[in-house]
């Protein structure tokens, strides 16, 4: 899922050029429709999906529930992934996004997959969201520790 804003346009074009299927939406603008579209694509094509869990506007490192709903609707587990790179350019954005340089060392740390049962609603969705958030932050902390 890529933000529907004009800022997300370069991300969507990049993903498209890499053979990915960008679905546009965000928590505040078309997010539920985007989740439904992603679930349909995943079912039809038997593929996985990627979501930046803290959304398009944050707050940073606070997971939103979109990934949890997608996992519930598709039966595909979430795989929390932490990322670090050195050297890298750090954007002056709300989430301090990093862009590795071509010669950077990159570390990705994968947390344990998190499956969401089809009957998860309300308080249970919040429990899975918090579990995802904790695992993402721990994976990122480990990646940053490894890279130094």
Secondary structure, 3 states (H helix, E strand, C coil): CECCCHHHHHHHHHHHHCCCCCCECECCEEHHHHHHHHHHHHHHHCCCCCCCCCCCCCCCCCCCCHHHHHHHHHCCCECCEEEEEEEEEECCCCCCCEEEEEEEEEEEEECCCECCCCCCCCHHHHHHHHHHHHHHHHHHHHHHHHHC
